[in-house]
Amino acid sequence: MSSAFAMSSKAASDAPTTRFASTCSWSMPIPAHLWADRFDTDQVNLPEAQDAIVGRIARTLNVELLEDAGRRIVRERIADPDARDLVMHGRALFNRPYSVATFQEAQRAYDQALEKDPGLVDAKIGIASVLLSSMANAWSPVTRRDLAPAEQLLLEAIEQNANNAWARSMMGLLRRLQDRPEQSLSEWGTAVALDRNNASALRQIGVTLMHLGRPEEVIPIIEKGIRLSPYDAGTPGTYQVLGLCHLLLEDVKTAIDLFRKSLAGNARLFHTHMSLAAALGLKGDLVEARVAVAGALRLRPDLNSVARLRASIPYSNPQYWGLLEKTVIVGLRQAGVPEE
């Protein structure tokens, strides 16, 4: 199978258009959207663009391999899948649109894998990834007691293989949820160094920088991560983070557009509904803002006041809190979220 990727020049009208061609043989069907993608660049940025193309192919093929393995397990109704089959099934589930039900099913697969093979590194990382991602998506509270088992599993995994990019990525998320942002950045950086196609780790570097109160630095990093992997399950949440950075910088219109794009990809994200409510509140669209609040409370009815929302955020950086207070918190009050 052969396919061409066209990169149209945005430079002067007489600049040449460069085409990058990729030819490969593969038994599994590759998504049409990947082969149809266009990459805009000029000759100066050609090496970077080629890296982006190769990275996106690698990322998409990896996701498709996991999905294919998951479908095979379900289709063939394997009576007694081995531990590695179960891990592949868990990862395939994790690459689907995020939801509580999908996470629970993935955790069951990882738990079964660890029962079959107590030393399997990927099963340990998988369980930790579900626990931590559930907290990061506000589907469970962030508490020291709940973080402890995830930390133990990741420490065991890294002891067995210090160069596992997935383990380092999840350790980066753990450290951020523990409000240890500098260690979080170090772990995410290690993950990217081990796997330069790790779009999730790249984007999470941006998230950690945002929680350090540096949203202006985050936007180009997040946008690069989206370009590298625009179709994966984490992309809707990434648009929420990108929108929040724009909101913290008081670009309300762009923020609203990005929050809506996030919800179009996955309507089950609490933070996106609440962020949209804040942005609409700042804009003065109070009817729609209250609709967004209602959407958030359907997902987390316990986070129904400004005080409870504050208490649920595990980050203590004063610069970040200052930006939140003059944008998000003001907007939520305007949207009708009570103080207590």
N, C-alpha and C positions, 0 to 999 in steps of 0.2 A: 504494500500500500504506500502510495506517495502522496505528499501534501505540501503545499507552499504556504508560508507565512509572509504576508506583505507588510512592510514597514514603510509608511508614506512619510516623506520628508515634510517637516514644518518650517524648514529654513527658507532661504530665498527661492523664488519660483524657478530659477534655473538650476537649483541643486538637484543632483540625481536621486532617483528613488531606488532604494536598496531592497532587494528581496532575499529573504533567508529561507532556504528550502530544507526540509527534513524528510528523510526517507527511512522507513523502518518496516520490519515485518512483524506482525503480531497476530495471535490467534483470537484475542479478545477484542470486541468492538470498542473503539475509542469514541468518546462523546463528540458529536458533531460540532458543539460549541468551541471545543478546543482547536480543531482544525480551521475553524472559521475566524478565529481571533485575528485582529489587526493590531500591530504595534507601531505607534507613531514615534519617529525618532529622526535625527539627522545623522550625517556621516560621522560627526565627532563622537556621538553617543552610541555608535554601532556596537562596539564590544559589550557595553552594558546591556543594550537591547538584546543581543544574542544570549547573554547570560540569563536574562529574564525569560526568554523563550524556552531555553533548555530547562530552567528551573520550573517553569509552569508545566511543561510536559512531564517532568519527573514527578512533581507533586500530584498531578492529575492521574498519572498511571498508577501511582502508589494507592491513591484513594480507590481507583477502579479495581485494583487487585484485591483490596480488602473487601469491597462490595461483592466481587465475584466469589470470594471465599465464603462470605456470609450467606449469599444466595445458595451456594452449593450445599452448605450444611442444612439449610432449611429445606431445599428441594429434595435432597436425597434422604432427609430425615434420618441422619446418622444416629443409630441407636446408642452408641457409646463413643462420642467424639473424644479424641485425645486432648490433652491440655493445650497444645498449640492450636488445634482447631478452635477451641473455645476462646482463646485469646484473639484469634483472627475475627471470630464472630463478634466479640466485644468491641473490637476496634472498628469493625464495619458499622455497628450500631452507633458508635460515637461519631461517625462521619455523617450521620443523618441529621436532619434538623433537630436542634436541641429541644428536649422536653423532659419533664420528670419521668414519664413512663419509659422513654428510651434510655435514660440514664440508669433507671432501676434494672431494666433488662440487661444492659451492658454489665452492671455490677454482678448480677447473677452469673453471667458467663465467666467473668473474671474470678469470682469466688469458687466456682466449680473447677476452673483450671488450677487454682492454687490448691484445692483439695486433692486433685489428681497428682500434682507435682509441686510440693511445698517449696522447692527451690527455684521455681520458674520466675526469672526476673521480670518478664513482661506482664505476668499475672499480678505481681506486686505493684508495678507501676500503674497498671490498669485500674486496680482497686483505688489506689491513691488519686488517680486522675478523676474518677467519678466523685469521690468525696470532696475534693478541692473544687472541681468545676461546679458542683451543686452549690457550694458556698459562694463562689464567684458570681453565679447567676442568680443569687438571692433566693434559691429554693430551699436552703437550710441555713440556720444561723452560723455565724463565724464565732466559735468558742475555742478556748485552749484545749478543752477536753476532746472536742471533735477533730482538732488539728493533730493531736498527738498520734493516733494510729496511722494517719497518712504520713507523718514525718518518719515514724519507725519503718514503715514499708519502703519509703524512698531511701533512707539511710542504708537499709539492707541491700537494696538494688544497686546503689552506687558503690557499696563495698564490694559487691560481686562484679560490677563493671562500671568503672568510673567514667568511661567514655560513651555511655549510653545517652544520646541526645534527648530522648523522650524523658528519661529520668531527670536530667538536668533541667528540662523545661518545666516539669512538674515541681521540682524543688524551687524554681524561680517563682512559681505561683504560690507555693507554700510560704516562702519567705515574705512575699508581698502581703499575704493575708495575715502574717504575724507582725506586720508593720515593720519589716526590716528591709526597706527599699534598696539600700546599697548592695546588700547581699543578693537580693532578688535580681538586680541588674547584672551582677557578676554571673549568676547561674544562667540567666537568659543569654548573656554574651557567650558563655561556654557552649550552650546548646547551638547557637548560630555558627560558632567556629567548627563544631563537630558536624553540622549539617547546614550548609549555606542555603539549602532549599527549604529550611524550616520556617515557613511563612508565619506560623503561629508564634514561634519564639520572637521573631522580628517584630511582629505587631505587639506582643506583650512587653517588649522593651518600651514601646511607646506608651502603653498603659501605665507602666511603673513610673515613667517620667511625668505623666499627667498627674499621678498621685503625689509627685514631688512638687507640684505647682508650676510645671514648665510646659503648658499646653502648646505654646508656639513652636517648641522643638519637636513636638509629637507629630504634628500634621504630616510632614513629609515622610516620616518613618512609617506611619500607619498607611499612607497612600501607597508606599512602595510594597508593603506587605499585601495589600489588596491586589495590586498588579501581579504579584507573584502567584497568588492563589485566590482568584476572585469568586470561586464557585463552592468553596468548602463550607461545612456546617457552621464554622465560626464567623463567617463573613458578616451575617446580619448583626451580630454583637460588635463586630469591628466598626461597622457604620455608626453604631450607637456611641462608641468611644470617640470616633472622629467628630460626630455631632456635638458631643459634650465638650470637646476641646474648643470648637467654634463658639459654643454657648459661653464657656468660661472667658473667651476673648470678646464676648458681647456681639458676635455676629449671629444674631438670632435667626435671620431668614435662612442662612445656610444650615444652621443647626436643625431647624424644623424639617427642611428637605431631607437631610441625612437620617433623622429619626424616622421619618415616614418610609424611607427606603429600607431601613432596618426592620421595621414592622412588616413591610411587604414580604421580606424574606423569612421572617419568623415572628409570629404574633404572640409567642409565649415568653417573651423577654420582659421581665418586670422593670428592669432599669430603663428600657427604652420607653415604655409607657409613661413612667414617671418623669423622665427627662423631657419627653414631648410635652407633658403637662406643664412643666416649668417654663419651657420655651414659649408655649402658647400663652401662658399667664403673663410673661414679660411683654409679649406682643399685644396683649389685650383681647385675644380671642378666647373669652372666658367660657363660653358654652362648650367649645371643642376641648378646651383645657380640662373641664370637669369630666368629659367623656373619657379623656386619656387617664385621668385619676381613677375612674371607675374600672378601666381596663387593668391598671396596675393592681388595684385592690382585689380583683378577682383572682390574681395570682398569689398575692401575699396580703390577705386581709388584716394581718397583725401589724403591718407597717402603715398605719393609718393616721399618723401625725408627724409633724416636723420633728418633734422630740424623738420619736421612735426611729425615724429615718436616720437622724443624727447618730443615735446609739448603734445602729446597724452597720455604720461605716467604720472599718477598723483602721483607718489611716489618720495619723496625728499631725502631719506636716502643716504648719500654720499658714504657709503661702497657699496651699491647696484649699484649706478651709476658708481663707479670706476670699478666694475666687468663688467658692461655692456660696458663701453667704450673700454676696452682692449680685448673684445671678440666679442660681438654682433655687436657693431658699426663698428669695424674694418672689420668684415666679411661682413656686408652689403655694405660697401664701395667697397670691393673687388668684390661683386656680381653686382656692377653697379648701386647701389642706389645713386642718386645725393645728394650733401650736402644740397642744398636749393630747 
